Amino acid sequence: MNKNTLALKKTNASLVYVSNKANLTEFKTSLDTVQQATARKVSRA
């Protein structure tokens, strides 16, 4: 549980950075990539 919470905090910080730096299309692509990576990590756990 704690590891997942920490991972989510890191993900949220990354998404804030991406949203500040990238246009909407790039943000959407990054968000999709993050969600896919998160899904893979969760399915492995």
C-alpha positions in Angstrom: 0.0 0.0 0.0 2.7 2.5 0.9 4.7 1.7 -2.2 1.7 2.3 -4.3 0.9 5.6 -2.6 4.5 6.8 -3.2 4.3 5.7 -6.8 1.1 7.7 -7.3 2.6 10.8 -5.7 5.6 10.6 -8.1 3.2 10.0 -11.0 1.1 13.1 -10.0 4.3 15.2 -9.8 5.3 14.0 -13.3 1.9 14.8 -14.7 2.0 18.3 -13.3 5.4 18.8 -14.9 4.2 17.4 -18.2 1.1 19.6 -18.2 3.2 22.7 -17.6 5.7 21.9 -20.3 3.8 20.2 -23.1 0.8 21.0 -25.3 -2.4 19.1 -24.9 -1.7 16.4 -27.4 1.7 15.6 -25.9 0.1 15.6 -22.4 -2.5 13.1 -23.5 0.1 10.8 -25.0 2.2 11.0 -21.8 -0.9 10.3 -19.7 -1.8 7.3 -21.8 1.8 6.0 -21.4 1.8 6.5 -17.7 -1.5 4.7 -17.3 -0.3 1.8 -19.4 2.9 1.6 -17.3 1.0 1.8 -14.1 -1.4 -1.0 -15.3 1.6 -3.2 -16.0 3.2 -2.5 -12.6 -0.1 -3.3 -10.9 -0.7 -6.5 -12.8 2.8 -7.7 -11.9 2.3 -7.0 -8.2 
